[in-house]
Amino acid sequence: MVHLHELKNLTFLEQTIWSLLERASADRKHDMHLCSVSTVDSLGYPEARMVVLRAASAANKTLSFHTDIRSRKAKSLHNLPYLTMLFWDKSSSVQLSIRCLATIHHKDPLAQLKLSMISLPESILYACDKIPAEVLEKFEGDSEFTFRNELIPEHFCWIECTTVFIDFLHLGRGKAAHTRAKFSYENSRLIEANYVKA
């Protein structure tokens, strides 16, 4: 929950934002545990999809998720490592639009560590020989696909997103005014914070 005194102070507000994100990454029931991630494809079209927020670090100003290295979003980020993550917390009436610079970790020590920490049902998603979004000749259930455990580390990648900009919006209830603020970062440090017109 975002409190009024936090909205009136940019320092408190920025700390509250990161507290929300850290809690959301650890709590599967939190509204912000899921977010929309937007990238740009090779033709210049924006693509948006939902991902699970797996980690958030207030100290490093990073947000992270994992995906298949063969997926369109991984390919888009390899070609152009910029993305926007959009969050909504119903209980607080807070929207966060966060621009990031992505780093793809694939078969490196960090990817191996993160892979060792996920559950078996999650890891098995990366054991399939079929490529995500690959065209199928007919409907096939999972039983039709080939799953091989040795494929998991080949397909798993960890996307670490370093924050460069946060657009915060709080929707006031009843007659309360909306509150909007923008935060800019450089080298994982806050360099500018301002209230703006909602």
C-alpha positions as CSV (number, residue, x, y, z in Angstrom):
1,M,0.0,0.0,0.0
2,V,1.3,3.5,-0.9
3,H,0.6,6.0,1.9
4,L,0.0,9.7,1.5
5,H,3.2,10.8,3.2
6,E,5.2,8.7,0.7
7,L,3.5,10.4,-2.2
8,K,4.6,13.8,-0.9
9,N,8.3,13.0,-0.7
10,L,10.2,11.9,-3.8
11,T,12.9,10.1,-1.7
12,F,10.3,8.1,0.2
13,L,8.4,7.5,-3.0
14,E,11.4,6.1,-4.8
15,Q,12.1,3.8,-1.9
16,T,8.5,2.7,-1.8
17,I,8.6,1.8,-5.5
18,W,11.5,-0.5,-5.1
19,S,10.0,-2.0,-1.9
20,L,6.9,-2.8,-3.9
21,L,9.0,-4.5,-6.7
22,E,11.1,-6.5,-4.3
23,R,8.0,-7.8,-2.5
24,A,6.3,-8.6,-5.8
25,S,9.3,-10.7,-7.0
26,A,9.0,-12.9,-3.9
27,D,5.2,-13.1,-3.6
28,R,3.4,-15.0,-6.3
29,K,0.1,-13.5,-5.2
30,H,1.3,-9.9,-5.5
31,D,-0.3,-8.0,-8.5
32,M,3.2,-7.0,-9.7
33,H,4.5,-10.5,-9.8
34,L,3.3,-10.5,-13.4
35,C,4.2,-7.7,-15.7
36,S,4.0,-6.8,-19.4
37,V,7.3,-6.7,-21.2
38,S,7.6,-4.8,-24.5
39,T,10.4,-5.1,-27.0
40,V,10.8,-4.2,-30.7
41,D,11.1,-6.8,-33.4
42,S,13.4,-6.8,-36.4
43,L,10.8,-5.0,-38.5
44,G,10.3,-2.3,-35.9
45,Y,7.0,-3.5,-34.6
46,P,6.5,-3.4,-30.8
47,E,5.7,-6.8,-29.1
48,A,4.3,-7.1,-25.6
49,R,3.9,-10.2,-23.5
50,M,3.4,-11.1,-19.9
51,V,6.3,-12.4,-17.8
52,V,6.9,-13.4,-14.2
53,L,9.1,-11.0,-12.2
54,R,11.7,-13.3,-10.7
55,A,14.0,-10.9,-9.0
56,A,14.2,-7.2,-8.1
57,S,17.1,-5.4,-6.5
58,A,16.7,-1.9,-5.0
59,A,20.5,-1.7,-4.5
60,N,21.4,-2.5,-8.1
61,K,18.2,-1.1,-9.6
62,T,17.6,-4.3,-11.6
63,L,14.6,-6.4,-12.5
64,S,14.9,-9.9,-13.8
65,F,13.0,-12.8,-15.4
66,H,13.9,-16.0,-17.3
67,T,12.9,-17.1,-20.7
68,D,13.9,-19.5,-23.6
69,I,16.9,-18.2,-25.5
70,R,15.1,-19.2,-28.7
71,S,12.1,-17.0,-27.9
72,R,11.2,-13.9,-29.9
73,K,11.7,-11.7,-26.9
74,A,15.2,-13.1,-26.4
75,K,16.1,-12.6,-30.0
76,S,14.7,-9.0,-30.0
77,L,16.7,-8.2,-26.9
78,H,19.8,-9.6,-28.5
79,N,19.4,-7.3,-31.5
80,L,18.2,-4.3,-29.5
81,P,18.6,-4.6,-25.7
82,Y,15.9,-2.1,-24.7
83,L,12.6,-3.0,-23.1
84,T,9.7,-1.5,-21.1
85,M,8.2,-3.3,-18.2
86,L,4.6,-2.3,-17.2
87,F,3.2,-3.1,-13.8
88,W,-0.1,-2.5,-12.1
89,D,-0.9,-2.9,-8.4
90,K,-4.7,-2.9,-7.9
91,S,-4.5,-2.6,-4.1
92,S,-2.4,0.5,-4.3
93,S,-3.8,1.9,-7.6
94,V,-0.2,2.2,-8.8
95,Q,1.1,1.8,-12.3
96,L,4.8,1.6,-13.0
97,S,6.2,1.9,-16.5
98,I,9.9,1.1,-16.3
99,R,12.5,1.4,-19.2
100,C,15.5,-0.9,-18.9
101,L,18.6,-2.0,-20.6
102,A,18.7,-5.8,-20.8
103,T,21.6,-8.2,-20.3
104,I,21.1,-11.8,-21.5
105,H,22.8,-14.4,-19.4
106,H,23.0,-17.7,-21.2
107,K,25.2,-20.7,-20.1
108,D,27.2,-18.4,-17.9
109,P,27.7,-18.7,-14.1
110,L,24.7,-16.4,-13.3
111,A,22.4,-18.4,-15.6
112,Q,23.6,-21.6,-14.1
113,L,23.0,-20.3,-10.6
114,K,19.5,-19.1,-11.4
115,L,18.6,-22.3,-13.2
116,S,19.6,-24.3,-10.1
117,M,17.1,-22.3,-8.1
118,I,14.0,-22.8,-10.1
119,S,11.5,-25.6,-9.6
120,L,11.3,-28.8,-11.7
121,P,7.9,-27.8,-13.4
122,E,9.5,-24.5,-14.4
123,S,12.7,-26.0,-15.7
124,I,10.9,-28.7,-17.8
125,L,9.6,-25.9,-20.0
126,Y,13.1,-25.5,-21.3
127,A,13.5,-29.3,-22.1
128,C,11.3,-29.2,-25.2
129,D,12.8,-29.6,-28.6
130,K,10.2,-27.4,-30.2
131,I,11.0,-23.7,-30.5
132,P,8.6,-21.2,-28.8
133,A,6.0,-19.9,-31.4
134,E,7.1,-22.5,-33.9
135,V,4.3,-23.2,-36.5
136,L,2.7,-26.7,-35.9
137,E,1.1,-28.7,-38.7
138,K,-1.7,-29.7,-36.3
139,F,-2.7,-29.4,-32.6
140,E,-0.3,-31.3,-30.5
141,G,-0.5,-31.9,-26.7
142,D,2.6,-32.0,-24.6
143,S,2.7,-35.8,-25.1
144,E,3.6,-35.2,-28.7
145,F,6.7,-33.2,-27.9
146,T,10.2,-34.5,-27.1
147,F,11.5,-33.4,-23.7
148,R,15.2,-34.0,-22.9
149,N,16.7,-32.8,-19.6
150,E,20.1,-32.0,-21.3
151,L,18.3,-29.3,-23.4
152,I,17.3,-27.3,-20.3
153,P,20.7,-25.4,-19.8
154,E,20.9,-25.0,-23.6
155,H,17.5,-23.2,-23.7
156,F,17.3,-21.4,-20.3
157,C,18.5,-17.8,-20.1
158,W,18.3,-15.1,-17.4
159,I,17.4,-11.6,-18.4
160,E,18.7,-8.9,-16.1
161,C,17.2,-5.5,-16.7
162,T,19.0,-2.4,-15.5
163,T,16.6,0.4,-14.9
164,V,17.1,3.7,-16.7
165,F,13.7,5.4,-16.2
166,I,10.6,4.9,-14.0
167,D,7.3,6.6,-14.7
168,F,5.2,6.3,-11.5
169,L,1.4,6.9,-11.5
170,H,-0.9,6.7,-8.5
171,L,-4.6,7.0,-9.2
172,G,-6.3,8.9,-6.5
173,R,-9.7,7.5,-5.3
174,G,-12.8,9.5,-5.0
175,K,-11.9,13.2,-5.1
176,A,-8.2,12.6,-4.4
177,A,-5.9,13.8,-7.1
178,H,-3.7,11.5,-9.2
179,T,0.0,11.6,-8.5
180,R,2.7,11.2,-11.2
181,A,6.5,11.2,-10.9
182,K,9.5,10.4,-13.0
183,F,12.8,9.0,-11.9
184,S,15.9,8.8,-14.1
185,Y,18.9,6.5,-13.4
186,E,22.5,6.2,-14.7
187,N,24.9,3.4,-13.8
188,S,22.3,2.1,-11.3
189,R,22.1,5.4,-9.5
190,L,19.2,7.8,-9.2
191,I,20.2,11.1,-11.0
192,E,16.9,12.9,-11.3
193,A,13.4,12.8,-9.8
194,N,10.5,15.1,-10.5
195,Y,6.8,15.4,-10.1
196,V,4.9,15.8,-13.4
197,K,1.4,16.4,-14.5
198,A,-0.7,13.2,-14.3
